[in-house]
Amino acid sequence: QVQLVESGGGLVQPGGSLKLSCAASGSIDSIIAMGWYRQGPGKQRELVARITSGGSTTYADSVKGRFTISRDNAKNTVYLQMNSLKIEDTRAYYCNAVDKDMYYWGKGTLVTVSS
């Protein structure tokens, strides 16, 4: 059992920056990897970035070089630093955690990029 709570979403202008946070609780020691996904109306949820318990990272091509995923193990928190934001980055962003048996999801936080 893992619980995830996201925060940090909001409105930002194109070219601006935003930082998302995901705090994990519960069976934290069982987590293998955590990541950020995003989804828009009528679209499938897609991977944005992922980080393993060992620190390895993976990024979608669309965000590579602009977004950075990181973690603070002492705080049981994963972050997504988003720079050079584009209008097409407007999505609901969801935190994800994976253990041996299943996926866990947060409720999401909305990011809106608009002038």
PyMOL commands that set and color helices and strands:
alter all, ss='L'
color gray80, all
select helices_A, chain A and resi 28-30+73-75+87-89
alter helices_A, ss='H'
color red, helices_A
select strands_A, chain A and resi 2-7+10-12+18-26+33-39+46-52+57-59+67-72+77-82+91-98+103-105+109-113
alter strands_A, ss='S'
color yellow, strands_A
deselect
rebuild
show_as cartoon
